[in-house]
Amino acid sequence: MDFISSTVFGWLITTILGGLVGFLASFLRKSANRDKAFTQGMRVLLRARLIDIHEKYVEHDELCPVNVKEEADEVYTAYHGLGGNGTGTHLHDEIMDAHISSDNPGPAIH
């Protein structure tokens, strides 16, 4: 009787652990897919912001305020940190080379 109960107990533990490992693997796979989708989506949005800034200040040859250049730099840093490069780097470099607006008062100082 002791042999049968230990065999059943062993199968039970193996089944429970196998199910737990399978569940955990599935959960981690889904989580990784969500993280990948989130990262890709953020990269797309950040690149779109760089495109918007580039279009206004580089393509239309407008003077670029310092705060817009700072924003473009922050957007590019986040974009690059998420694995973006190439097109975003080119856009960022051209925005940084745009002429600076002299009438930008900057942030209000109280």
C-alpha positions in Angstrom: 0.0 0.0 0.0 2.9 2.3 0.8 4.3 1.8 -2.7 1.0 2.6 -4.4 0.4 5.8 -2.4 3.9 7.1 -3.0 3.5 6.4 -6.7 0.2 8.2 -6.9 1.7 11.1 -4.8 4.6 11.3 -7.2 2.3 11.4 -10.2 0.2 14.0 -8.5 3.2 16.3 -7.7 4.6 15.8 -11.2 1.2 16.7 -12.8 0.8 19.8 -10.6 4.4 21.0 -11.2 4.1 20.4 -14.9 0.9 22.4 -15.1 2.4 25.2 -13.0 5.5 25.3 -15.3 3.3 25.3 -18.4 1.1 28.1 -17.0 4.2 30.1 -16.0 5.8 29.7 -19.5 2.6 30.7 -21.2 2.2 33.8 -18.9 5.8 34.9 -19.5 5.5 34.4 -23.3 2.3 36.5 -23.4 4.0 39.1 -21.2 7.0 39.3 -23.5 4.8 39.7 -26.5 2.9 42.6 -24.8 6.2 44.2 -23.9 7.4 43.9 -27.4 4.2 45.4 -28.8 4.3 48.3 -26.3 8.0 49.0 -27.1 7.3 49.0 -30.8 4.2 51.2 -30.4 6.1 53.7 -28.3 8.9 53.8 -30.9 6.4 54.5 -33.6 4.8 57.4 -31.6 8.2 58.9 -30.7 9.4 58.7 -34.4 6.1 60.4 -35.4 6.8 63.3 -33.0 10.3 63.7 -34.6 8.7 63.7 -38.0 6.3 66.4 -37.0 9.0 68.6 -35.5 11.2 68.0 -38.6 8.5 68.8 -41.0 7.7 72.1 -39.3 11.2 73.4 -38.6 13.4 71.7 -41.2 11.2 71.1 -44.2 9.5 74.5 -43.9 12.7 76.2 -43.0 11.3 77.9 -39.9 13.4 79.1 -37.0 13.4 76.5 -34.3 12.9 77.6 -30.6 15.3 76.2 -28.1 12.6 74.4 -26.1 11.5 72.6 -29.3 15.1 71.4 -29.9 15.2 70.3 -26.2 12.0 68.3 -26.7 13.3 66.8 -29.9 16.4 65.7 -28.0 14.4 64.1 -25.2 12.1 62.4 -27.7 15.1 61.1 -29.6 16.8 59.8 -26.4 13.7 57.8 -25.5 13.3 56.6 -29.1 16.9 55.5 -29.3 16.7 53.9 -25.9 13.8 51.7 -27.2 16.0 50.5 -30.0 15.0 53.1 -32.6 17.7 54.4 -35.0 18.3 55.1 -38.6 15.5 57.4 -39.7 15.1 58.9 -36.2 18.8 59.7 -36.0 18.7 61.5 -39.3 15.6 63.5 -38.3 17.2 64.4 -34.9 20.4 65.5 -36.5 18.7 67.8 -39.0 16.5 69.2 -36.2 19.6 70.0 -34.1 21.1 71.7 -37.1 18.1 73.9 -37.7 18.5 77.6 -37.1 17.5 78.7 -33.6 14.8 81.3 -33.1 16.1 84.4 -31.4 12.6 85.5 -30.1 12.1 82.5 -27.9 11.8 83.8 -24.3 12.3 80.4 -22.7 10.5 79.4 -19.6 9.0 82.1 -17.4 11.2 82.9 -14.4 9.5 84.1 -11.3 
